[in-house]
Amino acid sequence: MTLAKVDASAWAELEAAAADSQSAFRYLNLCSVDADGRPQARMVVLRRVEVARRLLEIHTDVRSAKWQEISADPLVTILGFGPQPKVQLRLQGSAELHGPASECAAEAWSLLPRSTRSTYMGGPPGDDIGERSASEGRIADADGQAFFGVLIFRAETLDWFQLRHADNRRAVFAYDHLGPLTSSRWVNP
């Protein structure tokens, strides 16, 4: 397989995963750094991919630790693994945050099913679950959109790695700020 085909295949996998809840690349690991300089990783759901611009869209609660971490340092890594054909995708780049008042978040919110919207209702992520009165619950539920944010990740590099019985393969790709491929090369696994 040529480097061009590897790059195209990786991005096709990601694009397909945004629409397929059964895809291994639908659920990715987003890695950032906290205020103490410790790496933090968590699973996120891939919602949309724009291949030409090398963008991934992820939804999140603006009260989450990741939102605060990325606000302070937008450089992040995204990691995914597909068991068939045993491919790891490690993307490095920067994240742009779009809060509840943004046009980007409003448009994404309008497309969400009710069941997904409900995940943004209630208390902040990581807080203790306590007793809430019925009126507090209704207020929190009505304000779910107020906690909804969109994270747009722009890939600067892709490290593609394939495990094989013999002769593992690895390639590295770099992209410019508008998305086009600027370099690619095979590297030792």
N, C-alpha and C positions, 0 to 999 in steps of 0.2 A: 504494500500500500504506500502511496506517495504521501509526502507531507501535506500537500493540498487536500488530499482525500481524508487524511486523519483530521485535519482542522474542520473541514466541512462536516464530517461524520460526528464529531464531538458537538458541534453547534446544532446539528440536526437532532441529536439525542436530547439536548437541553430544550430545544423548541418543542419537540414532541412531548416531553415530560411536563411542560406547563399545562398541557391539556389532558394528560393521562394520569389519574390518581394512582394507577398501578405501576407506573414507571419508577425504577430505582432512583432516577435523578430528579424526581418530583420533590423529594425530601432531601435537603442539602444541609451541610454543617456550615454555619456562619461563624467566623472567628474574628473577634475584636480584642482590644486591650482595655482593661479597666483602669480606674484612676490610680491604682497602686502599681500599675505596670504588669499585672498578671494577665496572661492570655485567658480569654473566655470563649467557649464554644457552645453553640446550641443549634438544635435542628430548626429549620425554617421550611416553609412551603413555597416552592417556585410557582409564581402566578402567571408570569408573562416573560417572553424572551423576544428581543429585537436583535436578530442575528447581524444585520448590516452594521448596526452601531455597537454591537457587543454588550448589550444591556440585559440585565436580569431584574425583574420586578418581584419584590417580596413585601408582604403586608405585615404590620406589627403594631403593637400597642405603644403609644408615645410615652407612656409612663414606665415602660420596661427599662431594665438596666442597659440593654443593647442600644436603645435609642440614645440614652445619656452618653454611653461610651463612644458611639459613632459621632455624636454631636461634638465631642471633644477631639476625636481623632478619626477621620473618615476612611483611613486605610484599613482594609479588611481582606480576609481570605475566605473563599468559599470552596468547600470540599465535598465531592460526591463520589460514590462508588456504584458501579453497575456490575452485578454478579455475572451477567452474560453480556459481553464476552470478557469479563474480569478487567474492566477499565476503570481507572481512577482519574477524575478530573479535578485539578487544583487550580483555581482561578484567583489571581491577586489583582486588586484594583482599589477603587474608591467608591464610597457610597454617598449618595445625595439623599437627604431626608425631605419629605414633603408632608407637613403636618396637616391636621384636620381642616384648617381654613383654606388649604391650597386647592387649586382646580384639579390637580392630579389625584389627590386623595378623594375629593368629591366624586370624580368620575369613577374611580375604582370602587368606592363605596356603593354607588348606584348599581353596579353590576354584581354585587355580592348577594348570595341567597340569604334568607333570613337566618338559617341555622349558623352560617359563618358570622353574620353580624352579631349574633348573640355572644360570641367569644370575646367581644370588646366591652361587654356590659359587666358591671360589678366592680370590685376593688382592683387596685393596681396589682400587676403581676409580682409575685413574691411576697405579698403581704399575707399575714395570718388571715384565715377565714374565721370570721367572728359572727356573732348573731347580728342580723340586720332586721330592722322593723320592715313591715310591708311597704310603708311609704318611702323609706330609704331605697328599697329594692326597685320600686317603680321609677324613682328619680334616676338611679344609676342605669337602669335598663333603657330609659328614654335617651340617655346621653351617650350611648355606645359610640356614635359617630364622632363625638368630641374626643375620643381616645384613639381613633383610627389614624394610622399613618402609613405612608408608602415609602419604601426604601428602594431606590434605583441604584443598582450596582453596575459600574462601568468597568469591564475587564481590561486590564493593561497587559496581563500575561495569562497564558494557559499552559500548565504543565500536564501533559497527557502521559499516562503510564498504563501499560497493559501487561498483566501477569500471564505467562504462558508456561507450559510444562518445561520448555527449554527456550532460551533466547528471549527473555523479557524485553519489552520495547518501551522506549520513552522518547518523547519529543517535546520541545518547548517552542511556544509561539508568542509573539509580541504584537500588540495592536497600537495604533495611534489614537489620539483623543476623539477622533470621529468614528473609529471602528475598523478601518482597513488594516489588514495584516501588513506589518512592516518587516518582520523577520520570522524565520522558522528554521529549526535544525534538529537533527537526531542527536541525543546525548546518551551517555552510559546510564543504564538503569540504576 
